[in-house]
């Protein structure tokens, strides 16, 4: 609660769950601390706030990490309690809880908050426990232990001791046994008797009894049972302005106790229920969606867009609905659903319509539909209409198994930006960590940090590192690829400074990991900078890292049955078509990880494009389409060489994204046709890939793109990601 006030919130009510039998100290609960509940009633008087209480009727019915509404579960008691609080004080918008490391507890609080239309605040989440306990003590919180249950904690010595006195001993136990300093592993539980929030009184414990629950010689379990206590008034009373802040709750009830017996019927769950998606496809027959799809069987990407140069739509919602409906149909055709989706790129034509896009999005992708976790997501604005597209464009990465591990923290905390909605911070699938696009948001306030583009980039990288640490990796040592989206509102000098800051942050993190001996297997990531019209929240920058997280249990030797015969003979189609030049390698970045993952960025700048087309007769009229054809051929053959040299094939490609400038005077449809025709020629000539009805590449229109923030003026940029099965 003190952290909530620090970040600008106001505490207006207290809520507490306690055992049905008042004489019982502890329940067998996975969710709640009940030891010391006899004293909690005094908090209402100490703080001058109403205290809502409910006796726990349920028990632990679900032991798995995820939670859905389960009748008879103790979590439903919390739902009933908070629902009554909201009914009596409608102005309440958020719930604060003290979770530090327990996903089990945090996810259940988030579930209840989501159902009631409340925000979960968890400002202690992922904080360093040593520093956190120190801050608690130094801030004036007087708390005593009321339960001990860990090696090194003796009930006869350590029960009833103030945390300020026990602190050095807890640090020692952490060094010796790895105990949680804040007791997050159940090592101990505490009861607060005084703190700065107690404006009116402090609690004095007059008499208590020590109860030994388990005399285990290694880790005995003991509980402090309060017998008598009283409130001691403080000399300094609260101001009139403090007392008058009742948020609609009557003054006479301030400091009162409200027992919540049964479930209130006056308020219903406010969790957004997706409305049925009705779509008259006949009505949209003239705007049929187009599809691209990679051929990899176990992890592939599908892209969908509306190609219509004759009709300009102004309805983002309708366009996105058509596209998501089409993608859902595509998934069903191969026996999949949204729960198989690992990552989603959501491209929109106007960031002012972001809220509308989200409303449509949640009608298709929900937590209920994604049993194994909602996919991670990146959202940016693209110049879609400028190249003859509709208002929305969606790309999904799909996996044919359910081995993905999703990190979805909806609570607002100091750890990293929350994801309040059906998308996750990161998704780990087959050793690849796909991180959601990270903005320069200050996590506890969820506001863009001050200081402009460079500050936003630094904060976005800090946020990315916090997420990476949750998977025991680092952006400085495990990154394969960084895609950095820059808003067109950034200046050239901003972009130069951003790239310098990016390098500085990564180097600093590397040094830190070196000191901590965490530098085994450092990767050399590749970089792609993309200039776009706008980003969510009018941010200057959005960072999208892809990381490698090695699975120590994976002893499988990866082979490839698709290695081309001409590789065995030492011949490559690229070398037979293009005379070897030094710049062939200079335009290329690649990162290959353990011969299992291959990421490539191929940048064709204006200068390189001229070199590719240099043999054209100057007197001959050469169209833009002719030049694009030559460039496309170069890109395909050069990418093929990278794949073959590293023993990959086109069947290993998970995604192939081709960026082009919307100002290049060529439509998306024309460019797609040109590249597809070159793919067909390539397939016919080399037999290295098969001709498909749908393109295996995704063409993305942007303002600019490049391997450096200082020169985002590529004619075409290819981003390829491949993984062996």
matplotlib code that plots the C-alpha trace (Angstrom):
import matplotlib.pyplot as plt

x = [0.0, 2.9, 4.2, 0.8, 0.8, 4.3, 3.1, 0.1, -2.7, -5.0, -5.9, -9.7, -10.5, -9.1, -10.2, -9.3, -10.1, -9.9, -10.7, -14.3, -13.2, -11.7, -9.6, -7.8, -4.5, -3.7, -5.5, -4.1, -4.2, -2.1, -3.3, -3.7, -1.8, -4.2, -1.7, -2.3, -5.8, -7.1, -5.3, -6.1, -9.4, -7.4, -6.0, -9.4, -8.9, -5.2, -5.7, -9.2, -10.4, -13.3, -12.3, -14.3, -13.9, -15.1, -14.6, -13.0, -15.7, -13.7, -10.5, -7.7, -9.4, -6.8, -3.1, -2.0, -0.5, -3.3, -6.8, -10.3, -13.4, -13.8, -16.8, -15.7, -12.2, -10.8, -10.1, -13.9, -14.0, -11.7, -13.9, -17.1, -15.2, -13.9, -17.2, -18.9, -16.2, -16.7, -20.5, -20.2, -17.4, -17.9, -15.0, -12.5, -10.4, -7.6, -6.5, -3.1, -1.5, 2.0, 3.1, 6.9, 7.7, 4.6, 3.1, 0.4, -0.9, -0.4, -2.2, -5.2, -5.4, -5.2, -8.0, -10.3, -9.4, -10.0, -13.5, -14.4, -13.0, -10.2, -6.5, -4.1, -1.3, 1.7, 4.5, 6.7, 6.7, 10.3, 12.0, 15.3, 14.3, 17.4, 16.9, 13.1, 13.4, 15.9, 13.5, 10.6, 12.6, 14.1, 10.6, 9.3, 7.3, 7.3, 6.6, 7.1, 7.3, 4.2, 5.3, 8.6, 9.1, 12.6, 16.1, 17.9, 14.7, 13.9, 10.3, 11.6, 14.2, 12.7, 8.9, 7.7, 11.0, 10.9, 12.2, 14.8, 16.4, 16.0, 17.3, 21.0, 20.1, 17.9, 20.7, 23.0, 20.4, 20.1, 23.9, 24.0, 20.8, 19.4, 16.4, 14.1, 15.0, 11.3, 9.9, 8.5, 9.2, 7.1, 10.1, 8.3, 5.2, 4.8, 2.3, 2.6, 2.0, 2.9, 3.8, 3.5, 0.1, -1.2, -2.1, -4.3, -2.9, -0.3, -1.0, 0.5, 0.6, 0.0, 0.0, 0.6, 1.2, 3.9, 2.4, 4.8, 3.2, 6.1, 9.1, 11.2, 14.8, 15.9, 13.1, 10.6, 7.3, 6.0, 3.2, 2.6, -1.1, -2.2, -4.1, -4.4, -3.7, -4.8, -4.5, -2.4, -3.4, -0.9, -0.4, -0.5, -4.0, -4.9, -5.8, -9.4, -8.6, -7.5, -10.7, -12.9, -11.4, -14.1, -14.7, -18.4, -18.2, -20.1, -17.9, -19.5, -18.3, -14.6, -12.7, -15.6, -15.7, -18.0, -18.7, -19.3, -21.4, -22.9, -22.3, -23.9, -26.2, -26.2, -22.9, -22.0, -18.5, -17.1, -14.6, -15.0, -17.0, -16.2, -19.3, -20.0, -18.2, -20.7, -19.2, -21.1, -18.3, -20.6, -20.8, -17.0, -16.5, -14.9, -12.3, -11.0, -8.1, -4.7, -2.5, 1.1, 2.4, 5.8, 6.1, 7.8, 5.6, 6.0, 6.5, 5.3, 4.0, 0.8, 0.1, -3.1, -4.0, -6.6, -5.3, -7.6, -6.2, -9.6, -11.5, -10.1, -11.7, -11.9, -13.1, -10.2, -12.5, -14.2, -10.8, -9.3, -12.4, -12.1, -8.4, -8.7, -11.7, -9.7, -6.7, -9.0, -10.3, -6.8, -5.9, -9.0, -8.1, -4.9, -6.5, -5.2, -6.7, -5.5, -4.0, -1.4, -0.3, 3.1, 3.4, 1.3, 2.4, -0.5, 0.0, -2.6, -3.0, -3.7, -2.5, -5.4, -7.6, -5.5, -8.3, -10.8, -8.3, -7.9, -11.7, -11.8, -8.7, -10.2, -13.2, -10.9, -7.9, -8.9, -7.4, -10.2, -9.3, -5.6, -5.3, -1.5, -1.2, -2.0, 0.5, 3.0, 2.4, 3.9, 1.8, 3.0, 1.5, 2.4, 1.7, -0.7, -3.0, 0.0, 0.8, -2.8, -3.7, -6.5, -6.4, -5.0, -2.4, -1.7, 1.1, 1.0, 3.6, 2.1, 3.3, 1.9, 2.6, 1.8, 5.3, 5.3, 5.9, 4.1, 4.9, 1.8, 2.0, -1.1, -0.3, 1.2, 4.6, 8.1, 9.3, 8.4, 5.3, 2.1, 0.1, -3.5, -5.2, -4.9, -1.2, 1.9, 5.3, 7.1, 6.6, 9.3, 9.0, 11.7, 14.5, 13.5, 12.1, 9.7, 9.4, 6.5, 7.4, 8.8, 8.1, 10.0, 7.4, 8.1, 6.6, 5.0, 3.2, 2.8, 3.7, 6.4, 9.6, 10.7, 13.8, 12.9, 13.8, 17.2, 15.6, 12.7, 15.2, 17.2, 14.0, 12.7, 16.0, 15.8, 12.2, 13.5, 16.3, 13.8, 11.7, 14.8, 15.9, 12.5, 13.8, 17.3, 18.9, 20.0, 19.5, 23.3, 24.3, 21.3, 19.9, 19.7, 18.0, 16.9, 14.2, 14.0, 11.0, 11.6, 8.8, 9.1, 9.0, 12.5, 15.2, 18.4, 20.5, 18.1, 18.6, 22.3, 22.2, 19.7, 22.1, 25.0, 22.8, 21.8, 25.4, 26.3, 23.5, 24.4, 28.1, 27.3, 25.1, 27.8, 30.3, 27.8, 27.2, 31.0, 31.4, 28.7, 30.2, 27.2, 29.0, 29.0, 27.9, 27.6, 25.8, 26.6, 23.1, 22.1, 20.2, 17.4, 16.1, 12.6, 11.2, 7.4, 4.7, 3.7, 3.8, 1.5, 1.2, 3.0, 6.3, 9.5, 10.8, 9.7, 12.2, 11.5, 14.2, 14.4, 16.5, 18.0, 17.3, 19.0, 17.2, 19.7, 17.5, 17.7, 20.2, 18.7, 21.1, 19.6, 20.0, 18.8, 17.6, 17.2, 20.8, 21.1, 23.1, 25.0, 26.2, 27.9, 29.5, 30.8, 28.6, 26.1, 23.5, 24.4, 28.0, 27.0, 24.7, 26.6, 30.3, 31.8, 32.1, 33.1, 29.9, 27.9, 28.9, 28.9, 25.1, 24.5, 24.2, 23.7, 23.5, 23.7, 23.1, 24.4, 23.6, 19.9, 18.8, 19.7, 18.7, 19.6, 19.3, 20.0, 20.0, 19.9, 20.7, 20.4, 24.2, 24.0, 20.9, 22.8, 25.6, 23.1, 21.6, 24.9, 25.0, 21.8, 22.3, 22.0, 20.2, 17.6, 14.5, 14.4, 11.3, 11.1, 9.6, 12.7, 15.0, 13.0, 13.1, 16.9, 17.1, 14.6, 16.6, 19.8, 18.1, 16.7, 20.0, 22.0, 19.6, 19.8, 23.6, 23.4, 21.0, 23.0, 26.3, 24.9, 23.2, 19.7, 17.0, 14.0, 11.8, 13.4, 12.3, 9.8, 9.4, 10.6, 9.7, 10.6, 10.5, 10.2, 9.7, 6.2, 7.6, 9.3, 6.4, 5.5, 2.4, 2.4, 0.6, 3.1, 6.1, 4.5, 4.0, 7.6, 9.1, 6.8, 7.8, 11.5, 10.8, 9.1, 12.1, 14.5, 12.5, 12.5, 16.2, 17.7, 15.1, 16.1, 12.5, 9.0, 6.6, 3.6, 0.2, 0.7, 3.9, 6.2, 7.2, 5.5, 6.0, 5.9, 5.6, 7.5, 8.9, 12.5, 14.6, 18.2, 20.9, 21.8, 19.7, 21.8, 20.8, 17.3, 17.1, 17.2, 15.4, 14.6, 15.5, 15.0, 14.6, 14.8, 14.5, 15.0, 15.1, 15.8, 13.1]
y = [0.0, 2.3, 1.7, 2.4, 5.8, 6.4, 6.0, 8.3, 6.0, 6.5, 3.6, 3.9, 0.5, -2.7, -6.3, -9.4, -13.1, -15.2, -18.7, -19.7, -20.6, -17.5, -19.7, -21.3, -19.7, -21.3, -22.9, -25.3, -22.5, -22.0, -18.4, -16.7, -16.0, -16.4, -16.5, -13.3, -12.7, -11.8, -8.5, -7.4, -5.9, -3.2, -2.0, -0.2, 2.0, 2.5, 3.7, 5.2, 3.1, 0.6, -3.0, -5.6, -9.2, -12.6, -16.0, -18.4, -21.0, -22.7, -24.8, -25.3, -27.0, -26.2, -26.9, -25.9, -22.5, -21.2, -20.5, -20.3, -19.8, -22.9, -23.3, -24.1, -22.8, -20.4, -17.9, -17.4, -16.1, -13.3, -12.7, -12.4, -10.2, -7.7, -7.7, -6.4, -3.8, -2.5, -2.5, -0.3, 1.9, 2.1, 4.5, 1.8, 1.0, -1.3, -3.9, -4.0, -7.2, -8.0, -10.8, -10.8, -14.1, -16.3, -16.7, -18.9, -16.1, -13.3, -15.1, -15.7, -12.1, -11.1, -13.5, -12.0, -8.4, -9.2, -10.6, -7.5, -4.9, -3.9, -3.4, -5.5, -3.6, -5.6, -3.1, -5.6, -8.0, -9.3, -6.7, -7.7, -9.3, -8.1, -4.5, -4.8, -5.9, -3.2, -0.6, -1.9, -1.6, 1.8, 3.2, 2.6, -0.6, -2.4, -6.0, -9.2, -12.8, -14.8, -18.1, -19.7, -22.8, -23.1, -24.3, -21.8, -20.4, -21.6, -20.9, -20.4, -17.8, -16.1, -15.9, -12.5, -10.8, -7.5, -7.7, -5.0, -7.4, -10.5, -8.9, -9.8, -13.4, -13.7, -12.5, -15.1, -17.9, -16.7, -17.1, -20.5, -22.2, -19.9, -19.0, -16.3, -13.2, -11.9, -15.4, -15.9, -19.7, -20.0, -19.6, -17.2, -15.0, -11.5, -9.2, -5.4, -3.6, -0.1, 1.8, 5.3, 4.4, 4.0, 7.6, 7.2, 4.4, 1.6, -1.9, -3.2, -7.0, -7.6, -11.3, -14.2, -18.0, -19.9, -23.0, -25.7, -27.2, -29.4, -30.3, -31.3, -31.0, -29.4, -27.0, -26.8, -25.0, -22.6, -20.1, -17.0, -17.0, -13.5, -13.6, -9.9, -6.7, -3.0, 0.1, 2.9, 6.3, 8.4, 12.0, 13.3, 13.0, 13.1, 16.4, 17.3, 16.8, 13.3, 12.5, 14.0, 11.8, 9.1, 8.3, 8.0, 6.0, 7.5, 9.2, 7.3, 4.0, 5.1, 2.6, 0.2, -3.5, -4.8, -8.6, -10.0, -13.2, -14.1, -13.2, -10.0, -10.2, -6.5, -6.6, -8.9, -9.9, -7.1, -9.2, -8.5, -11.2, -11.4, -10.9, -13.4, -12.5, -12.3, -11.7, -11.7, -12.8, -12.3, -8.6, -8.5, -10.6, -7.7, -7.4, -11.0, -11.3, -12.5, -15.0, -15.9, -19.0, -20.6, -24.3, -25.4, -28.1, -27.6, -23.8, -21.6, -18.1, -17.0, -13.5, -12.0, -8.6, -7.0, -6.2, -3.7, -0.8, 0.1, 0.5, 2.5, 1.4, 3.7, 1.1, -0.5, -2.5, -4.2, -4.8, -6.4, -8.5, -9.9, -10.6, -12.3, -14.3, -15.5, -16.4, -18.3, -20.2, -20.9, -22.3, -24.5, -25.9, -27.5, -28.5, -25.6, -22.7, -19.5, -21.5, -22.7, -19.1, -18.2, -14.5, -11.9, -8.9, -6.5, -3.8, -0.9, 2.0, 4.6, 4.4, 6.7, 3.6, 1.5, 1.2, 0.0, -2.5, -3.9, -4.2, -6.3, -8.3, -9.5, -10.8, -13.4, -13.9, -14.5, -16.3, -18.8, -19.8, -20.0, -22.6, -22.6, -18.9, -15.9, -15.1, -12.2, -9.3, -6.3, -3.4, -0.7, 1.6, 1.1, 3.1, 0.5, 2.6, 4.2, 0.8, -0.2, -2.2, -2.1, -0.7, -3.8, -6.4, -9.4, -11.9, -14.9, -17.4, -20.9, -24.0, -27.5, -28.4, -27.0, -26.8, -23.1, -21.3, -18.0, -15.1, -13.0, -10.5, -8.3, -6.7, -3.2, -3.4, -2.0, -5.1, -4.5, -3.1, -5.0, -6.7, -6.0, -7.9, -11.0, -10.7, -11.7, -10.2, -13.1, -16.6, -19.3, -22.0, -24.6, -22.5, -19.3, -16.5, -14.3, -11.0, -8.6, -5.2, -3.1, 0.6, 3.0, 2.7, 3.3, 0.1, 1.4, 4.3, 2.7, 6.1, 6.8, 8.0, 11.6, 12.6, 11.8, 9.0, 8.0, 7.7, 5.7, 3.3, 2.8, 2.1, -0.3, -2.2, -2.2, -3.6, -6.2, -7.3, -7.7, -10.0, -11.9, -12.5, -14.3, -16.9, -17.0, -15.2, -11.7, -9.4, -8.8, -12.5, -14.4, -12.1, -13.4, -10.4, -6.9, -5.2, -1.5, 0.3, 4.1, 6.6, 9.1, 11.8, 10.9, 13.1, 11.9, 13.0, 11.1, 7.9, 8.2, 8.7, 5.8, 3.4, 4.5, 4.1, 0.6, -0.5, 1.1, -0.7, -4.1, -3.6, -2.6, -5.7, -7.9, -6.5, -7.1, -10.7, -11.2, -10.2, -12.7, -15.4, -15.6, -15.2, -18.8, -18.9, -15.2, -14.6, -11.8, -10.5, -8.9, -5.6, -4.2, -0.6, 0.1, 3.6, 3.7, 6.4, 5.9, 3.6, 2.9, 5.7, 8.0, 6.4, 7.3, 3.7, 0.1, -2.7, -6.3, -8.8, -12.5, -14.5, -18.0, -19.9, -23.2, -26.2, -28.1, -31.2, -31.2, -33.8, -34.3, -34.2, -32.1, -33.4, -32.0, -34.2, -31.2, -30.3, -29.6, -31.8, -28.9, -28.0, -31.4, -30.7, -27.4, -25.5, -22.8, -21.2, -17.7, -18.1, -19.3, -16.3, -13.4, -12.7, -12.7, -9.2, -8.0, -6.1, -9.4, -10.1, -6.5, -6.2, -9.3, -10.0, -13.5, -15.2, -19.0, -20.7, -24.3, -25.2, -25.2, -21.6, -19.2, -15.5, -13.3, -9.6, -8.8, -5.0, -3.7, 0.0, 2.3, 1.9, -1.8, -1.8, 0.2, -2.4, -5.2, -3.5, -2.0, -4.0, -2.5, -0.6, 3.1, 3.9, 1.3, 2.4, 0.3, 0.3, 0.2, -3.3, -4.5, -3.2, -4.7, -8.0, -8.0, -7.0, -9.8, -12.4, -11.3, -11.5, -15.0, -16.4, -14.7, -15.9, -19.4, -19.3, -18.4, -21.2, -23.9, -22.8, -23.3, -26.6, -25.2, -25.4, -23.4, -26.0, -24.8, -21.2, -20.1, -16.6, -14.4, -10.8, -8.4, -4.7, -2.0, 1.7, 2.9, 5.8, 3.6, 4.1, 0.4, -1.2, -4.0, -6.2, -5.5, -6.2, -9.4, -10.6, -9.7, -11.5, -14.5, -14.8, -14.8, -17.5, -19.6, -19.1, -19.9, -23.0, -24.2, -23.6, -24.8, -27.3, -26.0, -25.1, -26.0, -23.7, -23.0, -21.5, -19.0, -16.9, -18.0, -14.4, -11.5, -8.1, -5.2, -1.6, 0.9, 4.4, 3.2, 0.3, -0.6, -2.4, 0.9, 3.7, 6.2, 4.9, 3.5, 4.0, 0.4, -0.3, -3.8, -5.5, -9.2, -10.6, -14.4, -16.8, -20.5, -23.4, -27.0, -29.4]
z = [0.0, 0.7, -2.8, -4.2, -2.5, -3.8, -7.4, -7.0, -5.9, -3.0, -0.6, 0.1, 1.6, 3.1, 2.4, 4.4, 4.2, 7.4, 8.7, 9.4, 12.9, 14.6, 16.9, 14.0, 13.2, 9.9, 7.0, 4.4, 1.9, -1.2, -1.5, 1.9, 5.0, 8.0, 10.9, 12.9, 11.4, 14.9, 14.9, 11.3, 12.5, 14.2, 10.8, 10.2, 13.2, 12.7, 9.1, 9.3, 6.5, 6.1, 6.4, 4.5, 5.7, 4.6, 6.1, 3.6, 2.6, -0.1, -0.3, -2.8, -5.7, -8.4, -8.0, -11.5, -12.2, -14.4, -13.0, -14.4, -12.3, -10.1, -7.8, -4.2, -4.7, -2.1, -4.9, -5.4, -1.8, -2.8, -5.9, -3.7, -1.2, -3.8, -5.6, -2.5, -2.0, -5.5, -5.0, -1.9, -3.2, -7.0, -7.4, -6.8, -9.9, -8.6, -6.1, -4.5, -3.4, -2.1, -4.4, -4.8, -6.5, -6.5, -9.9, -8.4, -6.2, -8.7, -11.5, -9.3, -8.2, -11.8, -12.7, -10.1, -11.1, -14.7, -14.0, -11.9, -14.3, -11.9, -12.3, -10.4, -8.7, -7.5, -6.9, -5.0, -7.9, -8.8, -6.6, -5.1, -1.7, 0.2, -0.9, -0.4, 3.2, 3.9, 2.4, 4.5, 7.7, 6.9, 5.9, 9.4, 9.0, 12.4, 11.7, 13.8, 12.8, 13.5, 11.8, 11.1, 9.0, 7.6, 8.4, 10.7, 12.2, 15.7, 17.0, 20.6, 19.4, 16.4, 16.8, 17.8, 16.8, 14.9, 11.3, 12.0, 14.5, 12.4, 9.2, 9.6, 10.5, 7.4, 5.2, 6.7, 6.0, 2.4, 2.0, 3.7, 2.4, -0.3, 1.8, 0.5, 2.5, 2.4, 3.2, -0.3, -0.1, 3.1, 5.4, 7.7, 7.9, 9.5, 11.1, 10.9, 14.1, 13.0, 9.8, 8.3, 7.0, 10.5, 11.1, 14.1, 16.2, 16.5, 17.7, 20.9, 21.4, 25.2, 25.4, 23.0, 23.0, 21.0, 19.3, 18.0, 14.9, 13.9, 16.0, 13.0, 14.1, 10.8, 10.1, 13.1, 12.4, 15.0, 15.2, 17.4, 18.6, 19.8, 23.1, 24.0, 22.2, 22.1, 19.9, 21.2, 19.9, 18.0, 19.1, 15.5, 14.1, 10.4, 8.8, 7.8, 4.2, 4.9, 6.7, 4.0, 1.2, 1.5, -2.3, -1.8, 1.4, 4.4, 7.0, 9.9, 8.4, 8.2, 10.3, 10.5, 9.8, 7.1, 7.1, 3.7, 4.1, 0.7, -2.9, -4.0, -6.9, -7.8, -9.7, -12.5, -13.8, -15.9, -17.8, -21.4, -23.0, -26.7, -28.8, -31.5, -34.7, -37.5, -41.0, -44.3, -46.6, -49.6, -48.8, -48.9, -52.0, -53.8, -51.1, -50.7, -48.3, -49.6, -47.8, -47.6, -45.8, -45.1, -45.7, -42.5, -41.0, -37.3, -37.0, -39.8, -40.4, -42.1, -43.2, -44.3, -45.8, -48.0, -51.5, -53.1, -55.1, -56.5, -53.2, -50.3, -47.0, -44.1, -41.6, -39.7, -37.6, -40.6, -42.3, -39.2, -38.7, -42.2, -41.7, -38.3, -39.6, -42.5, -40.3, -38.0, -41.0, -42.2, -38.8, -38.7, -42.1, -40.7, -37.4, -35.4, -33.5, -31.8, -29.0, -31.5, -32.3, -30.8, -31.9, -33.7, -35.7, -35.8, -38.5, -38.7, -41.0, -38.3, -34.7, -33.7, -34.2, -31.9, -29.3, -32.0, -33.3, -29.8, -29.4, -32.5, -31.6, -28.3, -30.1, -31.7, -29.4, -25.7, -22.8, -22.9, -26.4, -25.6, -22.9, -23.0, -22.9, -25.2, -27.9, -27.6, -29.9, -31.6, -32.9, -35.3, -37.9, -41.5, -44.7, -45.9, -48.1, -49.8, -51.4, -52.2, -49.0, -46.6, -43.0, -41.3, -41.9, -39.6, -39.4, -37.1, -36.1, -35.6, -33.9, -34.3, -30.6, -27.2, -25.8, -25.6, -22.3, -22.0, -19.6, -19.1, -16.2, -16.1, -12.8, -12.8, -11.0, -11.0, -12.9, -16.5, -18.4, -17.7, -20.4, -19.4, -22.2, -24.3, -25.2, -23.3, -22.6, -24.1, -25.5, -25.4, -28.0, -28.9, -27.5, -29.2, -27.0, -29.0, -27.0, -27.4, -28.8, -25.9, -25.5, -23.2, -20.5, -16.9, -15.5, -12.2, -13.9, -17.4, -18.9, -21.5, -19.8, -20.2, -22.1, -25.7, -28.1, -26.5, -23.0, -24.4, -26.1, -22.9, -20.9, -23.6, -23.3, -19.5, -19.8, -22.3, -19.9, -17.1, -19.2, -20.4, -16.8, -16.2, -18.7, -17.2, -20.1, -21.1, -24.1, -24.1, -24.3, -25.8, -28.4, -32.0, -33.6, -32.6, -34.6, -33.6, -34.9, -35.0, -35.4, -38.2, -35.6, -34.5, -36.0, -37.7, -34.7, -32.4, -34.5, -34.3, -30.5, -30.2, -31.9, -29.7, -26.6, -27.8, -28.1, -24.8, -22.9, -24.4, -23.6, -20.0, -19.6, -21.0, -18.5, -15.7, -16.9, -17.1, -13.4, -12.5, -14.7, -17.0, -20.3, -21.6, -25.2, -26.0, -29.3, -31.8, -32.6, -35.8, -36.1, -38.2, -37.9, -39.4, -39.8, -39.4, -39.3, -35.7, -32.7, -29.7, -27.2, -29.7, -28.7, -30.5, -30.4, -30.0, -29.5, -30.5, -29.5, -30.4, -28.0, -27.8, -24.6, -24.6, -23.3, -21.2, -21.5, -25.3, -26.3, -29.7, -32.6, -35.3, -38.9, -42.2, -45.0, -47.3, -47.9, -51.6, -53.9, -55.5, -52.0, -51.8, -55.2, -54.0, -56.5, -55.5, -57.8, -56.5, -57.6, -61.0, -61.5, -59.9, -60.2, -56.7, -55.3, -51.8, -51.3, -51.5, -47.9, -46.8, -47.3, -45.1, -41.4, -40.1, -36.7, -36.6, -33.3, -32.7, -36.4, -35.3, -35.8, -38.7, -38.8, -41.7, -42.5, -46.2, -46.8, -50.4, -50.3, -53.2, -53.8, -53.8, -56.0, -58.6, -58.5, -58.9, -62.0, -63.3, -66.5, -67.8, -71.1, -70.1, -73.4, -72.7, -70.8, -67.6, -65.5, -61.8, -62.2, -64.1, -61.5, -58.7, -60.6, -60.7, -57.0, -56.1, -58.0, -56.2, -52.8, -53.4, -54.6, -51.8, -49.1, -50.6, -50.4, -46.7, -46.0, -47.9, -46.5, -43.0, -44.0, -43.9, -46.6, -47.6, -45.8, -42.5, -43.0, -40.3, -41.6, -44.5, -44.2, -47.1, -46.2, -48.9, -49.0, -49.6, -51.5, -54.1, -56.6, -56.7, -55.3, -52.8, -55.4, -58.1, -55.9, -54.6, -58.2, -59.2, -56.2, -56.7, -60.3, -59.3, -56.7, -59.5, -61.8, -58.9, -58.1, -61.7, -62.2, -58.9, -57.6, -54.2, -53.4, -54.5, -56.3, -54.1, -54.7, -52.0, -51.5, -48.7, -48.0, -46.3, -47.9, -45.4, -46.6, -44.4, -44.6, -44.4, -43.3, -42.8, -40.8, -39.2, -37.6, -39.5, -43.0, -43.1, -46.9, -48.2, -51.4, -50.1, -46.8, -46.2, -42.7, -42.7, -39.7, -40.0, -37.6, -38.1, -36.9]

ax = plt.figure().add_subplot(projection="3d")
ax.plot(x, y, z, "-o")
ax.set_aspect("equal")
plt.show()
